[in-house]
């Protein structure tokens, strides 16, 4: 594109006169609106769990889950401070629920994922069914579903929340409602959804009533077993190792319409080829240690750390021993709108 036209005194005076009518000339701003490549305020960042866990635990002594509604420390992208965003389009936080606590039932139009980082035995209830959570479990609370959390174990539980809050902000579609009691009424036994929809079976004649998966807990034990069995073929993707996508078993699409989720196994000593895509991605380390090089930045990571790779930044992973990474991004939105791009290797 040509350079920005000169702002002559005559033109500037013209812009000033139209300003009062809520008019402004495109040619003064065009080059910032359509850029040759994505330019984002979202920065590469890592949160080391060892550094931030003390703050999470300290919050537990200062406010209850009930008073806070949700006791969460937001992971704010350093380039997006004050906006409650981990990427331009997604929110993330680490939520603490202590033994005996409840986070009261509510529902909202924003979709949420939970990825369990520490603890075992707390539960989330979603639209009439409870699921007991363990480390590495991926749990969803779809748009406008009632959800509450409780911890009947004797240990604190911490999970990573991922929500499409910035997408709901962009579209002005935020609604929230309280249930009127701490805990919602349960209408189905624990494990019902997974048995009914997540066992390679579907009720005969079943028709989806929403774009979101009817399975709402994808247990890590199953995911890990699957990865361990598949690795025996030694077919490693040069960029991603063995990377699997969480799916809605009814449609084969992503588990949620706005947030795509993945789990990948990288073998010991893996040195990935460079990769970039337009969906800024949040990673949560489940197992192993390694490094991710993003441009000139090297992020060192270990279990329970969270890190972010911005849109269209080239990155590559390296591992010490075997490593397992959970990740999420707005990919389903970009794919549906025909906007998603990826690039493997160097140009
Ligand atoms: C929410 O409902 C939860 O249900 C967690 O656990 C984080 C952040 C903003 C708005 C609603 C939850 C949230 C949230």
Boltz pocket constraint, residues with backbone or C-beta under 6 A from the ligand:
constraints:
  - pocket:
      binder: B
      contacts: [[A, 70], [A, 72], [A, 93], [A, 95], [A, 103], [A, 108], [A, 112], [A, 147], [A, 149], [A, 161], [A, 163], [A, 165]]
      max_distance: 6.0
